[in-house]
Amino acid sequence: MSTTITAPTTTDVEWTETDAVKSAVWIGRYRGVFIGMVEHREPEGFTATTHRGRGLGNFPTLEDAQHSFYKV
C-alpha cells in the first residue's frame, strides 16, 4: 500500500510513502522522475538521500527532510 503526498511548496515534487520496506520510506519524484528518498530512522529522525546515494543529512521532521531536496 502506498500514499502519495504532494509537498506544500511551489515545486512539483510528489512524495509517496511505502510500507513495502521497514522502516517507513517516502519516495520523492519530480515530474515522474525519482529524485531521492526519506527514511524514518530511530534515533536519528528522518534521513534524506538523493537518487545518486548522496546523504543530505538527518532531520527532526519529515517536512524538514523533504525540504532538504529544494535549493533555496
C-alpha positions in Angstrom: 0.0 0.0 0.0 1.3 3.5 -0.8 0.1 7.0 -0.2 1.0 10.0 -2.4 1.5 13.3 -0.7 2.3 16.4 -2.7 4.6 18.6 -0.8 3.1 22.0 0.2 5.5 24.1 -1.8 5.7 25.7 -5.2 7.5 22.7 -6.7 6.0 19.7 -8.5 7.6 17.1 -6.1 5.4 14.2 -5.1 6.3 12.1 -2.0 4.9 8.5 -1.9 5.0 6.7 1.4 5.5 2.9 1.0 5.1 0.2 3.6 6.9 -2.4 1.4 10.0 -1.8 3.5 10.6 -1.2 7.1 11.2 1.4 8.5 8.9 3.9 6.8 10.3 5.4 3.5 9.0 8.2 1.3 9.9 8.2 -2.3 10.4 11.6 -4.0 9.5 12.2 -7.7 9.7 15.3 -9.7 7.6 15.2 -12.9 7.6 11.4 -12.5 11.4 11.0 -12.2 12.9 9.6 -8.9 14.9 12.3 -7.1 15.5 10.5 -3.8 14.0 9.2 -0.6 13.5 10.0 3.0 13.7 7.2 5.6 12.4 7.3 9.2 15.1 6.0 11.5 15.4 5.9 15.2 17.0 7.6 16.9 18.3 9.8 14.0 14.9 11.0 12.9 14.4 11.4 9.2 17.3 10.7 6.8 17.3 12.2 3.3 19.2 10.5 0.4 19.4 11.7 -3.2 18.8 9.5 -6.2 22.6 9.2 -6.5 23.0 8.0 -2.9 24.3 11.3 -1.5 23.2 11.8 2.1 21.6 15.1 2.7 21.5 14.7 6.5 19.3 13.8 9.4 16.3 15.9 10.2 13.9 16.2 13.2 10.8 16.2 11.0 9.6 14.6 7.7 8.9 18.1 6.3 12.5 19.2 7.1 13.9 16.2 5.3 11.7 16.7 2.3 12.6 20.3 2.1 16.4 19.4 2.0 15.9 18.5 -1.7 14.9 22.1 -2.7 17.5 24.7 -3.4 16.9 28.0 -1.6 
